[in-house]
Amino acid sequence: MYDFSYHKPASVADAVKLLAADPDARAISGGMTLLPALKLRLNRPTALVDLSGIAELRGVRREGNALVIGALTRHYEIATSAEVKAAIPALAELASTIGDTQVRNRGTMGGSVANNDPAADYPAAILALGGTIQTDRRKIAADDFFQGMFATALDVGEIVTAIHLPVPEKAGYAKMRNPASRYSMAGVFVARGPAGVRVAVNGAGANGAFRLAEAEAALSANWSPDAVAGVKVDASSMNGDIHGSAEYRAHLVTVMAKRAVANAG
């Protein structure tokens, strides 16, 4: 480790002021990504602004036909929330499969969304549900927010405060996890709701989470696992590494899409 300042503001306004005063400061919530980066000297901020004391960023509530989830709500809280299970059970199931017990009890939805790791689960869910990311400055549609591997529409010092998710008629999720790291090698979230049929993929794409238009068209015509069985994914757009080739991940996307539809019912 190395020297840096540490701040723990009690409000979003105070956190924003601290980040604006120091362009090399970084916000931290659960620390699931930033702490390992600090240990490896991959990130060397002059200050950490700990958001964990900001009560207004926690919790799940229903607003009309949408769920609003505070950015500091932990994976375990989403997985066990009666509100989430009633409105979007697929999201509760997704949250229950993230990492391991320690990660689920420390990691936050907002931190995962802001980091946009290509193997993260939430980006696919938010894209498929047609969600909106709320920050301290504005609201950003999911289609505009996720801009590539570890890249988002967030400006420097901008803080994710909540995620708004329209409640779908049906939704399902399935993923293939690396047996060692538990990270998603390919995950697919499908939803049919206010925004129509939407299908999003995580873990497989070379440029992060993305929507699968071919599967959306197939499911719009026929909502069944068989409808996506013939969808062919271009391997040239897939990620390949020691855990699986691009061709293997392309195949997994189709398999996971079929399972996701089956899970949705």
C-alpha positions in Angstrom: 0.0 0.0 0.0 1.0 3.7 -0.1 -0.1 6.9 1.5 -3.5 8.5 0.6 -6.1 10.5 2.4 -9.3 8.9 3.6 -12.7 10.6 3.8 -16.1 9.2 4.8 -18.8 11.7 3.9 -22.4 11.4 5.3 -24.1 12.8 2.2 -23.9 12.7 -1.6 -23.4 16.4 -1.7 -20.3 16.1 0.6 -18.9 13.2 -1.4 -19.3 15.2 -4.7 -17.5 18.2 -3.1 -14.6 15.9 -2.0 -14.2 14.4 -5.5 -14.5 17.7 -7.2 -11.7 19.1 -5.0 -9.2 16.4 -6.0 -9.3 15.0 -9.5 -7.1 12.1 -8.4 -9.4 11.1 -5.6 -11.5 7.9 -6.1 -14.9 6.9 -4.7 -15.1 3.5 -3.0 -18.2 1.5 -1.9 -17.7 -2.2 -1.4 -14.1 -2.1 -2.7 -14.4 -5.4 -4.6 -12.4 -4.0 -7.5 -10.6 -1.0 -6.2 -9.0 -2.6 -3.2 -7.2 -5.3 -5.3 -6.2 -2.6 -7.7 -4.6 -0.6 -4.9 -2.7 -3.6 -3.6 -1.3 -4.3 -7.1 -0.5 -0.6 -7.6 -2.7 -0.5 -10.7 -4.6 2.5 -9.2 -2.9 5.1 -7.0 -5.4 7.7 -5.9 -4.4 10.6 -3.7 -7.6 10.1 -1.7 -10.4 7.6 -1.1 -13.9 8.9 -0.7 -15.8 6.1 1.2 -19.5 6.2 0.2 -20.5 3.5 2.7 -21.8 5.9 5.3 -24.3 7.6 3.0 -27.7 6.2 4.1 -29.6 7.7 1.2 -27.8 5.4 -1.2 -29.2 2.2 0.3 -32.4 0.3 -0.1 -34.9 -1.1 -2.5 -38.3 0.5 -3.2 -41.2 0.2 -5.7 -42.1 3.3 -7.6 -45.2 2.7 -9.8 -44.1 0.0 -12.3 -40.4 0.2 -11.5 -37.9 -0.9 -8.9 -35.5 1.7 -7.6 -32.4 0.2 -6.1 -29.9 2.4 -4.2 -26.4 2.3 -5.5 -25.0 1.1 -2.1 -27.4 -1.8 -1.9 -25.4 -5.0 -1.5 -25.7 -8.1 -3.7 -26.9 -10.1 -0.7 -29.6 -7.5 0.1 -30.9 -7.7 -3.5 -30.8 -11.5 -3.5 -32.9 -11.7 -0.4 -35.2 -8.6 -0.9 -38.9 -9.5 -0.8 -39.5 -6.5 -3.0 -37.1 -7.7 -5.7 -38.3 -11.3 -5.5 -41.9 -10.1 -6.0 -41.2 -7.7 -8.9 -38.1 -9.2 -10.7 -37.3 -12.6 -9.3 -34.7 -13.1 -12.1 -32.7 -10.2 -10.6 -32.8 -11.7 -7.1 -31.6 -15.0 -8.6 -28.8 -13.2 -10.5 -27.6 -11.4 -7.3 -27.5 -14.7 -5.5 -24.9 -16.1 -8.0 -22.4 -13.2 -7.8 -19.0 -14.2 -6.6 -19.0 -15.9 -3.2 -20.6 -15.2 0.2 -18.0 -12.6 1.1 -18.3 -10.7 -2.1 -22.1 -10.8 -1.9 -22.0 -9.3 1.6 -19.6 -6.5 0.6 -20.1 -5.7 -3.1 -22.7 -3.1 -4.2 -24.8 -2.8 -7.2 -23.7 0.8 -7.9 -20.0 -0.2 -7.6 -20.5 -3.0 -10.1 -22.4 -0.8 -12.5 -19.9 2.1 -12.3 -16.9 -0.3 -12.9 -18.6 -2.2 -15.8 -16.4 -5.2 -15.6 -17.1 -7.3 -18.7 -17.8 -10.3 -16.5 -20.2 -8.4 -14.2 -23.8 -9.6 -14.1 -25.8 -6.4 -13.5 -25.0 -4.7 -16.8 -26.7 -7.4 -18.8 -29.8 -7.3 -16.5 -30.0 -3.5 -16.6 -29.7 -3.5 -20.4 -32.3 -6.3 -20.9 -34.7 -4.6 -18.5 -34.3 -1.2 -20.2 -33.1 0.4 -17.0 -31.9 3.8 -16.2 -28.8 4.8 -14.1 -29.4 7.8 -11.9 -26.3 9.8 -10.8 -25.9 12.9 -8.7 -26.3 15.0 -11.9 -28.6 13.2 -14.3 -30.4 10.0 -15.5 -28.7 7.9 -18.2 -30.5 5.2 -20.2 -28.7 1.8 -20.0 -28.2 1.7 -23.8 -26.2 5.0 -23.4 -24.5 4.2 -20.1 -22.5 1.1 -20.9 -19.8 2.1 -23.5 -17.4 -0.8 -23.6 -15.1 -2.8 -21.4 -14.7 -0.9 -18.1 -16.1 2.2 -19.8 -19.3 4.1 -19.0 -20.9 7.5 -19.7 -19.9 8.7 -16.2 -17.9 11.9 -16.0 -15.0 12.4 -13.6 -16.4 12.7 -10.1 -19.9 11.7 -11.1 -21.5 9.2 -8.6 -24.1 6.6 -9.3 -26.9 7.0 -6.8 -29.6 4.6 -7.9 -30.7 2.2 -10.6 -34.3 2.3 -12.0 -35.6 -0.9 -13.5 -39.0 -1.3 -15.2 -40.9 -4.4 -13.9 -41.1 -6.9 -16.8 -43.8 -9.4 -17.6 -41.2 -12.1 -17.8 -37.4 -12.2 -17.2 -34.8 -14.9 -16.9 -31.0 -15.2 -16.5 -28.5 -18.0 -17.0 -24.7 -18.0 -17.0 -21.7 -20.3 -17.3 -19.3 -19.6 -14.4 -15.6 -20.2 -14.4 -15.2 -23.0 -11.9 -12.2 -21.3 -10.2 -13.0 -17.6 -10.2 -16.8 -17.9 -10.4 -16.7 -15.0 -12.9 -19.2 -15.3 -15.8 -17.8 -16.8 -19.0 -21.1 -16.1 -20.7 -24.3 -14.9 -19.2 -27.6 -14.0 -20.9 -30.5 -12.0 -19.4 -33.8 -12.0 -21.3 -36.8 -9.8 -20.6 -40.2 -9.1 -22.0 -41.8 -5.9 -20.7 -42.5 -2.2 -21.3 -39.6 -1.8 -23.6 -40.5 -4.9 -25.6 -38.3 -8.0 -25.8 -34.7 -7.3 -24.9 -31.7 -9.7 -24.6 -28.3 -8.8 -23.2 -25.1 -10.7 -22.8 -22.3 -10.4 -20.3 -18.9 -12.2 -19.8 -18.5 -13.1 -23.5 -18.2 -10.0 -25.5 -14.8 -8.5 -26.3 -16.2 -5.1 -25.7 -18.3 -5.8 -22.6 -22.0 -6.3 -22.1 -24.1 -5.9 -25.2 -27.6 -6.5 -26.6 -28.2 -9.5 -28.9 -30.6 -8.2 -31.6 -31.0 -11.5 -33.4 -32.3 -13.2 -30.2 -34.6 -10.2 -29.6 -36.1 -10.6 -33.0 -36.5 -14.4 -32.6 -38.2 -14.1 -29.2 -40.5 -11.3 -30.3 -41.9 -13.7 -32.9 -41.9 -16.8 -30.6 -41.1 -16.6 -26.9 -39.6 -20.1 -26.4 -36.1 -21.6 -25.9 -36.4 -23.2 -29.4 -36.7 -19.7 -30.9 -33.1 -18.8 -29.9 -31.6 -22.2 -30.5 -30.8 -21.3 -34.1 -29.3 -17.9 -33.2 -25.6 -17.8 -34.3 -23.3 -15.5 -32.5 -20.3 -14.0 -34.4 -17.2 -15.4 -32.7 -15.1 -12.4 -34.0 -16.9 -10.2 -31.4 -16.3 -12.6 -28.5 -13.5 -12.6 -25.9 -11.0 -15.4 -26.0 -8.6 -16.3 -23.2 -7.1 -19.3 -21.4 -10.5 -20.2 -20.0 -12.3 -20.4 -23.3 -11.9 -19.5 -26.9 -14.0 -16.9 -28.7 -15.8 -19.8 -30.6 -16.6 -21.5 -27.3 -18.0 -18.4 -25.8 -20.1 -17.7 -28.9 -21.6 -21.2 -28.5 -22.2 -20.6 -24.8 -24.2 -17.5 -25.5 -26.8 -19.5 -27.5 -26.9 -22.2 -24.8 -27.3 -19.6 -22.0 -30.0 -17.8 -24.0 -32.0 -20.9 -24.3 -31.7 -21.6 -20.5 -32.6 -18.0 -19.7 -35.8 -18.2 -21.7 -36.6 -21.5 -20.0 -36.0 -19.9 -16.6 -38.2 -17.0 -17.5 -41.1 -19.3 -18.2 
